[in-house]
Amino acid sequence: MKLDSAGLQILSRQECVTLLASASIGRIVFTDRALPAVQPVNFVLDGENIVIRTGFGSKLAAAASDAIVAFEADEFDLTARTGWSVTAVGPARAVREPNEIKRLSALPLRTWAPANRDHYIVVRAEQITGRRLSSRHDERET
C-alpha cells in the first residue's frame, strides 16, 4: 500500500473510478467571471466520464462548457474517522448531439432540483487521483 506524505493511502485509477461510481453527489470546480467557483451536483459515471444534468443557460452550463474543470467526490465516517476523496480533472463539454442526449437521458441520473434540467455536461476525466483515510490512523492526534 502506497502512502502519501500525510499517511493517506494513495488510490489507483481503478479504485478511484470504483469509488466515484459509488457516489451520487460531488462538487464541480469551474471558473465564473475569472474566479474559481464550486457547485455541488448529482452525477453519474458513463464509463470514466462524469455526467451532470443542469438547466440550459445556468451559470454552470455556461461556465463549464468547453473548459477544463475539476470534479471531486468523497465519503467520510466522522465517528470512525475513515473515508476517501477522489478528484478528477479534464475538459467539460456541453452535449448537443440528439442521439447522445437520448443515450445520456437513459442513464440513472435524476436531478434533485425542481427546475427543468435537460442540459447535459460531460467531463472527460483525464487525471484521476484519490486518497483514503483508513481506521489505522494515529490515535495520539485526537
Z-matrix of the N, CA and C atoms (Angstrom, degrees):
N
C 1 1.447
C 2 1.535 1 107.89
N 3 1.327 2 115.76 1 125.38
C 4 1.454 3 121.40 2 -179.70
C 5 1.528 4 109.36 3 -90.64
N 6 1.342 5 116.27 4 132.57
C 7 1.461 6 121.74 5 -179.28
C 8 1.523 7 109.99 6 -114.68
N 9 1.330 8 115.18 7 150.06
C 10 1.459 9 118.75 8 174.89
C 11 1.528 10 108.90 9 -88.05
N 12 1.322 11 117.27 10 -176.15
C 13 1.466 12 121.16 11 -175.51
C 14 1.525 13 112.68 12 -66.31
N 15 1.330 14 118.54 13 -19.11
C 16 1.464 15 122.18 14 178.02
C 17 1.524 16 112.01 15 -92.51
N 18 1.332 17 117.57 16 -0.12
C 19 1.454 18 121.18 17 179.82
C 20 1.519 19 113.76 18 86.53
N 21 1.334 20 117.66 19 11.53
C 22 1.455 21 121.50 20 177.82
C 23 1.527 22 109.66 21 -88.41
N 24 1.332 23 116.15 22 143.74
C 25 1.453 24 120.81 23 179.76
C 26 1.524 25 109.30 24 -71.09
N 27 1.322 26 117.01 25 129.48
C 28 1.460 27 122.59 26 176.14
C 29 1.523 28 107.38 27 -84.67
N 30 1.313 29 116.14 28 125.79
C 31 1.460 30 121.71 29 -176.69
C 32 1.526 31 111.32 30 -92.17
N 33 1.317 32 116.06 31 147.33
C 34 1.460 33 121.16 32 175.06
C 35 1.532 34 108.75 33 -73.66
N 36 1.320 35 115.42 34 165.71
C 37 1.465 36 119.85 35 177.48
C 38 1.531 37 110.38 36 -58.15
N 39 1.340 38 117.80 37 -44.02
C 40 1.462 39 120.53 38 -179.24
C 41 1.522 40 111.52 39 -63.97
N 42 1.326 41 118.03 40 -40.64
C 43 1.462 42 120.48 41 176.57
C 44 1.528 43 110.22 42 -61.72
N 45 1.332 44 116.46 43 -41.07
C 46 1.465 45 121.07 44 179.02
C 47 1.526 46 110.83 45 -61.61
N 48 1.334 47 116.84 46 -45.48
C 49 1.464 48 120.97 47 -179.30
C 50 1.531 49 110.03 48 -63.79
N 51 1.311 50 117.27 49 -41.92
C 52 1.465 51 121.04 50 178.39
C 53 1.521 52 110.94 51 -61.05
N 54 1.332 53 117.01 52 -43.65
C 55 1.459 54 120.24 53 178.84
C 56 1.522 55 111.59 54 -67.06
N 57 1.328 56 117.80 55 -41.85
C 58 1.469 57 120.18 56 176.53
C 59 1.526 58 110.77 57 -58.17
N 60 1.323 59 116.44 58 -40.97
C 61 1.466 60 120.55 59 -179.54
C 62 1.524 61 112.04 60 -64.84
N 63 1.325 62 117.42 61 -22.93
C 64 1.465 63 121.08 62 -179.42
C 65 1.527 64 112.70 63 -85.35
N 66 1.321 65 117.40 64 -10.76
C 67 1.468 66 121.92 65 -177.68
C 68 1.522 67 110.01 66 -99.35
N 69 1.324 68 116.09 67 158.02
C 70 1.460 69 119.39 68 176.65
C 71 1.526 70 112.48 69 -124.12
N 72 1.327 71 116.29 70 -13.05
C 73 1.467 72 121.16 71 178.91
C 74 1.517 73 108.22 72 -122.91
N 75 1.305 74 116.00 73 137.31
C 76 1.458 75 121.95 74 176.23
C 77 1.513 76 109.71 75 -146.24
N 78 1.311 77 116.39 76 -173.02
C 79 1.453 78 122.05 77 178.92
C 80 1.521 79 108.54 78 -129.72
N 81 1.323 80 116.13 79 130.03
C 82 1.446 81 120.64 80 175.90
C 83 1.525 82 108.13 81 -102.25
N 84 1.319 83 114.98 82 135.48
C 85 1.468 84 121.75 83 -179.69
C 86 1.524 85 106.71 84 -111.83
N 87 1.316 86 116.12 85 123.53
C 88 1.451 87 122.15 86 -177.50
C 89 1.518 88 109.50 87 -142.01
N 90 1.300 89 117.19 88 176.99
C 91 1.463 90 121.58 89 178.98
C 92 1.521 91 109.20 90 -103.37
N 93 1.320 92 115.92 91 128.61
C 94 1.461 93 122.49 92 178.46
C 95 1.525 94 108.32 93 -125.95
N 96 1.310 95 117.01 94 112.30
C 97 1.468 96 122.83 95 -178.15
C 98 1.524 97 111.27 96 53.27
N 99 1.327 98 115.29 97 47.09
C 100 1.469 99 125.11 98 176.28
C 101 1.525 100 113.76 99 69.81
N 102 1.320 101 117.79 100 12.77
C 103 1.463 102 121.84 101 177.93
C 104 1.527 103 109.55 102 -121.97
N 105 1.342 104 117.35 103 150.17
C 106 1.465 105 119.07 104 176.40
C 107 1.524 106 110.59 105 -68.74
N 108 1.319 107 115.61 106 140.65
C 109 1.463 108 121.76 107 178.04
C 110 1.528 109 108.22 108 -134.78
N 111 1.316 110 115.88 109 146.42
C 112 1.467 111 122.18 110 179.41
C 113 1.519 112 107.32 111 -128.63
N 114 1.326 113 115.57 112 134.30
C 115 1.454 114 119.51 113 179.62
C 116 1.521 115 109.62 114 -137.40
N 117 1.338 116 117.15 115 128.95
C 118 1.466 117 118.84 116 174.91
C 119 1.527 118 109.08 117 -72.07
N 120 1.328 119 115.50 118 141.47
C 121 1.467 120 121.32 119 -179.23
C 122 1.522 121 109.28 120 -145.76
N 123 1.323 122 115.63 121 152.27
C 124 1.463 123 117.60 122 166.92
C 125 1.521 124 106.36 123 -91.46
N 126 1.327 125 115.79 124 152.74
C 127 1.455 126 120.87 125 -171.54
C 128 1.515 127 109.90 126 -153.68
N 129 1.320 128 114.47 127 171.76
C 130 1.456 129 122.09 128 172.45
C 131 1.525 130 106.55 129 -145.32
N 132 1.323 131 115.67 130 152.32
C 133 1.458 132 119.82 131 174.75
C 134 1.522 133 109.92 132 -89.18
N 135 1.319 134 114.72 133 142.16
C 136 1.454 135 123.14 134 171.91
C 137 1.519 136 105.01 135 -123.60
N 138 1.331 137 116.65 136 91.80
C 139 1.462 138 120.41 137 -167.05
C 140 1.519 139 107.19 138 70.70
N 141 1.324 140 116.78 139 -119.75
C 142 1.468 141 121.05 140 174.36
C 143 1.524 142 111.49 141 -105.45
N 144 1.329 143 116.91 142 4.40
C 145 1.462 144 120.71 143 178.82
C 146 1.521 145 109.80 144 -86.08
N 147 1.321 146 116.05 145 141.58
C 148 1.461 147 122.75 146 178.52
C 149 1.524 148 107.13 147 -95.42
N 150 1.329 149 116.15 148 125.43
C 151 1.462 150 121.43 149 -177.93
C 152 1.521 151 108.88 150 -113.10
N 153 1.336 152 114.98 151 128.55
C 154 1.462 153 122.64 152 -179.00
C 155 1.524 154 107.80 153 -126.56
N 156 1.327 155 116.71 154 138.92
C 157 1.467 156 121.61 155 172.74
C 158 1.510 157 108.42 156 -103.71
N 159 1.316 158 115.38 157 135.74
C 160 1.455 159 120.19 158 178.26
C 161 1.516 160 108.38 159 -146.41
N 162 1.298 161 116.08 160 174.73
C 163 1.457 162 120.04 161 178.28
C 164 1.519 163 111.09 162 -82.40
N 165 1.324 164 116.35 163 142.62
C 166 1.452 165 120.66 164 175.68
C 167 1.521 166 108.05 165 -63.80
N 168 1.331 167 116.96 166 131.14
C 169 1.455 168 120.58 167 -178.57
C 170 1.520 169 114.36 168 86.28
N 171 1.335 170 117.67 169 0.55
C 172 1.464 171 119.72 170 177.57
C 173 1.525 172 109.81 171 -69.51
N 174 1.299 173 115.98 172 160.38
C 175 1.465 174 120.90 173 177.53
C 176 1.528 175 110.60 174 -57.24
N 177 1.327 176 116.79 175 -41.97
C 178 1.460 177 121.01 176 179.17
C 179 1.527 178 110.67 177 -64.26
N 180 1.321 179 117.54 178 -45.85
C 181 1.465 180 120.64 179 -179.17
C 182 1.518 181 111.01 180 -60.51
N 183 1.310 182 117.18 181 -41.43
C 184 1.459 183 120.84 182 -178.82
C 185 1.526 184 111.67 183 -70.49
N 186 1.319 185 117.20 184 -43.31
C 187 1.463 186 121.09 185 -173.67
C 188 1.519 187 113.58 186 -79.13
N 189 1.337 188 117.34 187 -34.26
C 190 1.463 189 119.69 188 -173.27
C 191 1.524 190 113.28 189 -87.46
N 192 1.298 191 117.66 190 -14.85
C 193 1.463 192 119.93 191 -178.21
C 194 1.521 193 111.03 192 -69.72
N 195 1.328 194 116.33 193 125.62
C 196 1.463 195 123.16 194 179.44
C 197 1.528 196 112.37 195 58.98
N 198 1.320 197 116.05 196 41.82
C 199 1.461 198 122.06 197 178.50
C 200 1.519 199 109.20 198 -134.38
N 201 1.311 200 115.83 199 158.78
C 202 1.470 201 120.27 200 171.67
C 203 1.526 202 106.91 201 -84.59
N 204 1.324 203 115.45 202 129.05
C 205 1.458 204 121.08 203 -178.29
C 206 1.523 205 109.48 204 -129.05
N 207 1.305 206 114.80 205 166.97
C 208 1.463 207 121.57 206 171.00
C 209 1.524 208 106.90 207 -116.41
N 210 1.310 209 115.53 208 151.54
C 211 1.456 210 121.48 209 178.59
C 212 1.513 211 107.41 210 -138.19
N 213 1.321 212 116.52 211 136.65
C 214 1.466 213 120.09 212 -177.87
C 215 1.519 214 109.48 213 -136.56
N 216 1.315 215 115.66 214 137.88
C 217 1.463 216 122.42 215 172.62
C 218 1.517 217 107.11 216 -135.86
N 219 1.320 218 115.62 217 151.77
C 220 1.462 219 119.20 218 -179.08
C 221 1.512 220 110.28 219 -156.16
N 222 1.300 221 114.18 220 171.00
C 223 1.455 222 121.50 221 174.64
C 224 1.520 223 107.04 222 -151.94
N 225 1.326 224 116.40 223 132.93
C 226 1.458 225 120.72 224 -178.36
C 227 1.516 226 110.37 225 -136.32
N 228 1.313 227 116.16 226 145.35
C 229 1.453 228 123.48 227 172.32
C 230 1.523 229 105.31 228 -111.04
N 231 1.325 230 116.12 229 104.23
C 232 1.460 231 120.34 230 -175.15
C 233 1.525 232 112.54 231 -65.33
N 234 1.318 233 117.43 232 -32.79
C 235 1.458 234 120.33 233 -179.97
C 236 1.525 235 111.01 234 -70.78
N 237 1.305 236 116.75 235 -48.09
C 238 1.465 237 120.90 236 -178.79
C 239 1.525 238 112.46 237 -80.83
N 240 1.330 239 116.99 238 -12.71
C 241 1.467 240 122.82 239 -177.90
C 242 1.531 241 110.71 240 57.16
N 243 1.344 242 114.01 241 48.20
C 244 1.457 243 121.34 242 176.83
C 245 1.527 244 107.99 243 -127.70
N 246 1.312 245 115.36 244 163.52
C 247 1.452 246 117.87 245 175.23
C 248 1.512 247 111.96 246 161.72
N 249 1.304 248 114.61 247 -175.47
C 250 1.451 249 121.49 248 -179.82
C 251 1.523 250 109.80 249 -147.70
N 252 1.318 251 114.61 250 159.15
C 253 1.450 252 122.19 251 176.06
C 254 1.522 253 108.05 252 -144.49
N 255 1.326 254 116.07 253 133.14
C 256 1.460 255 122.01 254 179.52
C 257 1.529 256 108.30 255 -126.75
N 258 1.323 257 115.48 256 135.39
C 259 1.462 258 122.02 257 177.84
C 260 1.525 259 108.84 258 -123.07
N 261 1.316 260 115.69 259 134.50
C 262 1.465 261 122.22 260 175.92
C 263 1.523 262 108.09 261 -121.59
N 264 1.319 263 116.67 262 142.51
C 265 1.456 264 122.41 263 177.86
C 266 1.513 265 108.08 264 -130.88
N 267 1.317 266 115.80 265 136.31
C 268 1.457 267 119.73 266 177.56
C 269 1.508 268 111.96 267 173.94
N 270 1.322 269 115.77 268 -179.85
C 271 1.466 270 120.18 269 -178.79
C 272 1.527 271 111.78 270 -76.06
N 273 1.315 272 114.78 271 140.94
C 274 1.463 273 121.70 272 175.64
C 275 1.524 274 107.98 273 -107.74
N 276 1.304 275 115.31 274 146.45
C 277 1.461 276 118.92 275 177.46
C 278 1.517 277 109.63 276 -142.28
N 279 1.310 278 114.84 277 147.12
C 280 1.455 279 121.18 278 172.75
C 281 1.520 280 107.92 279 -79.11
N 282 1.308 281 116.70 280 138.35
C 283 1.454 282 121.44 281 178.87
C 284 1.527 283 107.77 282 -90.46
N 285 1.318 284 114.75 283 122.67
C 286 1.469 285 120.17 284 -177.56
C 287 1.525 286 113.30 285 -120.11
N 288 1.304 287 117.76 286 -17.93
C 289 1.462 288 122.49 287 -176.08
C 290 1.532 289 109.69 288 -76.34
N 291 1.334 290 118.93 289 121.91
C 292 1.468 291 121.86 290 -174.65
C 293 1.532 292 114.74 291 -54.81
N 294 1.323 293 118.48 292 -39.52
C 295 1.466 294 119.46 293 -179.93
C 296 1.522 295 111.71 294 -67.17
N 297 1.331 296 116.78 295 -36.90
C 298 1.460 297 119.05 296 177.71
C 299 1.522 298 110.81 297 -70.15
N 300 1.322 299 117.65 298 -38.82
C 301 1.471 300 120.96 299 176.16
C 302 1.524 301 109.59 300 -59.68
N 303 1.307 302 116.70 301 -43.91
C 304 1.466 303 120.82 302 179.23
C 305 1.525 304 110.73 303 -61.80
N 306 1.335 305 116.44 304 -44.51
C 307 1.471 306 120.45 305 179.32
C 308 1.533 307 110.86 306 -63.37
N 309 1.330 308 117.11 307 -45.16
C 310 1.463 309 120.42 308 -178.91
C 311 1.528 310 111.89 309 -67.09
N 312 1.323 311 116.76 310 -32.60
C 313 1.475 312 119.40 311 179.77
C 314 1.524 313 111.77 312 -66.99
N 315 1.333 314 117.54 313 -17.25
C 316 1.472 315 121.21 314 177.12
C 317 1.530 316 112.24 315 -83.83
N 318 1.340 317 117.00 316 -11.70
C 319 1.468 318 120.06 317 178.39
C 320 1.529 319 109.82 318 -69.20
N 321 1.328 320 117.76 319 154.98
C 322 1.477 321 120.35 320 -179.64
C 323 1.534 322 112.01 321 -77.49
N 324 1.323 323 115.99 322 63.22
C 325 1.469 324 121.99 323 -179.06
C 326 1.517 325 108.17 324 -122.24
N 327 1.303 326 116.12 325 104.02
C 328 1.457 327 121.85 326 179.26
C 329 1.517 328 108.41 327 -112.64
N 330 1.315 329 116.19 328 131.22
C 331 1.462 330 119.83 329 -177.95
C 332 1.520 331 110.26 330 -74.32
N 333 1.314 332 114.61 331 152.90
C 334 1.455 333 120.78 332 177.01
C 335 1.525 334 111.32 333 -93.61
N 336 1.327 335 115.69 334 -32.33
C 337 1.454 336 120.51 335 -177.50
C 338 1.531 337 109.81 336 -73.16
N 339 1.332 338 117.50 337 147.34
C 340 1.461 339 120.49 338 -175.67
C 341 1.528 340 114.53 339 -74.80
N 342 1.305 341 118.81 340 -20.96
C 343 1.465 342 120.70 341 -176.47
C 344 1.524 343 111.59 342 -71.29
N 345 1.321 344 115.96 343 164.70
C 346 1.464 345 122.61 344 178.87
C 347 1.527 346 109.45 345 -64.30
N 348 1.329 347 117.58 346 126.70
C 349 1.458 348 123.37 347 -177.94
C 350 1.531 349 109.24 348 -128.22
N 351 1.313 350 116.48 349 74.06
C 352 1.458 351 120.67 350 -176.55
C 353 1.521 352 112.97 351 -107.98
N 354 1.311 353 117.35 352 15.90
C 355 1.457 354 122.48 353 -179.19
C 356 1.532 355 107.72 354 -110.60
N 357 1.330 356 116.72 355 128.71
C 358 1.459 357 120.96 356 -178.96
C 359 1.520 358 110.58 357 -107.00
N 360 1.318 359 115.00 358 138.46
C 361 1.460 360 122.98 359 171.88
C 362 1.521 361 106.38 360 -118.61
N 363 1.327 362 115.96 361 132.31
C 364 1.459 363 121.49 362 177.74
C 365 1.525 364 107.99 363 -116.98
N 366 1.321 365 115.48 364 127.62
C 367 1.464 366 121.88 365 176.69
C 368 1.525 367 107.41 366 -106.29
N 369 1.331 368 115.88 367 120.28
C 370 1.474 369 120.68 368 175.39
C 371 1.529 370 107.22 369 -84.63
N 372 1.296 371 116.49 370 110.64
C 373 1.468 372 122.49 371 -175.55
C 374 1.524 373 110.29 372 -76.59
N 375 1.319 374 116.55 373 88.37
C 376 1.468 375 120.12 374 -179.73
C 377 1.526 376 111.12 375 -75.84
N 378 1.314 377 116.59 376 -40.43
C 379 1.469 378 121.24 377 176.46
C 380 1.524 379 107.99 378 -117.21
N 381 1.323 380 116.22 379 128.78
C 382 1.468 381 120.96 380 176.07
C 383 1.515 382 107.71 381 -131.16
N 384 1.319 383 116.03 382 124.85
C 385 1.461 384 121.28 383 177.18
C 386 1.520 385 108.89 384 -131.88
N 387 1.317 386 115.76 385 154.43
C 388 1.451 387 118.91 386 179.71
C 389 1.516 388 112.31 387 -157.43
N 390 1.309 389 114.11 388 157.33
C 391 1.458 390 122.34 389 178.37
C 392 1.518 391 108.68 390 -135.28
N 393 1.336 392 114.82 391 149.67
C 394 1.464 393 121.17 392 176.97
C 395 1.522 394 108.80 393 -127.41
N 396 1.310 395 115.19 394 136.62
C 397 1.463 396 122.28 395 173.50
C 398 1.515 397 106.11 396 -103.62
N 399 1.314 398 116.22 397 114.46
C 400 1.462 399 119.66 398 -177.70
C 401 1.518 400 109.72 399 -91.51
N 402 1.313 401 115.89 400 174.15
C 403 1.466 402 121.31 401 -179.14
C 404 1.519 403 111.98 402 -74.34
N 405 1.324 404 117.86 403 -3.27
C 406 1.454 405 121.07 404 -179.72
C 407 1.519 406 111.24 405 -93.47
N 408 1.335 407 115.96 406 44.77
C 409 1.466 408 119.88 407 178.60
C 410 1.521 409 109.77 408 -80.38
N 411 1.276 410 117.06 409 168.03
C 412 1.465 411 123.70 410 -179.29
C 413 1.530 412 108.87 411 -76.97
N 414 1.303 413 117.70 412 109.84
C 415 1.463 414 122.67 413 -177.72
C 416 1.531 415 112.65 414 -64.99
N 417 1.331 416 118.51 415 -16.92
C 418 1.465 417 120.08 416 -179.89
C 419 1.514 418 111.76 417 -71.56
N 420 1.343 419 118.67 418 -12.20
C 421 1.453 420 121.55 419 -177.96
C 422 1.513 421 112.48 420 -90.23
N 423 1.306 422 119.96 421 15.62
C 424 1.465 423 121.21 422 -179.20
C 425 1.500 424 112.15 423 -81.38
